C-alpha cells in the first residue's frame, strides 16, 4: 500500500470532519458491516483512513482507496 501525501490526508480531513454521517457502499473485508450501514466519523488517521463509529457497533476503519462511503445528508437520517 502506498501512503497518501500529507496534502491528501489534510484534504480528506476537511471533507470528513468529526461528526460527519456516512453510509457504507463498499468494504472488502470478511468482518465488514453490511453495505448500507451508517456511522459517524470520529477521525481521520495519517493514512487517510476514516475512523468510523458504525451504528451497528462495528469499529472497522474505511481504508483510503480500498473502501468507500458516501456522506449522509442530515435530512435523510
Residue pairs with C-beta under 8 A, 6 or more apart in sequence:
1 47
3 46
3 47
4 12
4 47
4 48
4 64
4 65
8 48
8 64
9 44
9 46
9 47
9 48
12 44
12 48
12 50
12 64
13 44
16 22
16 41
16 44
16 50
16 71
17 41
18 41
18 42
18 43
19 40
19 41
20 40
20 41
20 71
21 38
21 39
21 40
21 41
21 71
21 72
21 74
21 77
22 38
22 39
22 40
22 41
22 50
22 52
22 62
22 69
22 70
22 71
22 72
23 36
23 37
23 38
23 69
23 70
23 71
23 72
24 32
24 33
24 34
24 35
24 36
24 37
24 38
24 39
24 54
24 62
24 67
24 68
24 69
25 35
25 68
25 69
25 70
26 35
26 67
26 68
27 33
27 35
27 60
27 62
27 67
27 68
28 66
28 67
29 60
29 67
31 58
31 60
32 58
32 60
32 67
33 39
33 54
33 56
33 58
33 60
34 56
37 54
37 55
37 56
37 58
38 54
38 55
38 72
38 77
39 52
39 53
39 54
39 55
39 58
40 52
40 53
40 55
41 50
41 51
41 52
42 51
42 52
42 53
43 50
43 51
44 50
44 51
45 51
45 61
47 63
47 64
48 64
48 65
49 61
49 62
49 63
49 64
50 61
50 62
50 64
50 69
51 61
52 59
52 60
52 61
52 62
52 69
53 59
54 60
61 67
62 68
62 69
